[in-house]
Amino acid sequence: MEYYSNGAMLGGAGSRIPGVGIGAAPLHGAGMSGPAVAQRGGGQQQSAEEVYHHVQDLRVAERREHALLELSKRRESLTDLAPILWHSFGTIVALIQEIVCIYPQLSPPPTLTAPASNRVCNSLALLQCVASHPETRPLFLKAHIPLLLYPFLNTVSKDRPFEYLRLTSLGVIGALVKVDDAEVISFLLQTEIIPLCLRIMETGSELSKTVATFIVQKLLLDDMGLTYICATAERFYAVSSVLAKMVNTLQQNPSIRLLKHVIRCYLRLSDNARAREALRQCLPECLQADPTLQHLPEPIMNCLREDSATKRWLLSLLQNLNLR
């Protein structure tokens, strides 16, 4: 896919960010020669020199844009790209500079252009690679890099460059929560990720809504996340009211992917005793009007026909709430 502000602190050549390996020696010396970089799928190994050359180019402003594009296109095929990015000299700082330098373009009136959005999204794609890798994920969290993406998630413009930026930023957070990791959940619950996701779930594009709902679902599936959201009435109703609005919207614009995540969120909420009592009163009428699931609204019924797992989850939800 072509896809708050510490900008001054991050911008200098001597900047240091906790946990980021910017002080490491350049890989394999000046020529950056070394063992080949392993590719996924057992394919032929790619020349390490070519990959390392692009990584080295990230530190050169004039060559950075091309390097970002080349590395982002290859990121899914290179199994050890994340450690190379993290441990090579100055690379993470270069990626962070790409992020913070467009913050001024987010302020009203927004001036973010498609080329600028594509460029920063290529940087985010490489950070998603770092967030996905088991070796670099803890370091990524320790450096608090996810917080640098929150200004992008906080934008509201529906113009394509902004939507693309939000979606790619959500992809980085989605990569973090995809693997069940208590450290990730603990970190995110201490940030504003839930209200940011809730707003996108309410107002974003279908794809952004789907990724944002997936993130909330993964937070709920962890006991720590469920306890956090159900700890106060305000948090519970913030989540449940957005889910209810999404169900109503899905009757006009059906999406099996989105409905699947919404139902799974409801089902997980029903595992909490206090939330279960509240859901008996606030579950959308269209989901509970027919306990046999034979006469639900046609758009929802069509989605359930396509996905048996979602249908089972809805049946389990109604059973948990004693509505079936």
Order of alpha helices (4+ residues) and beta strands (2+ residues): alpha-alpha-alpha-alpha-alpha-alpha-alpha-alpha-alpha-alpha-alpha-alpha-alpha-alpha-alpha-alpha-alpha-alpha-alpha
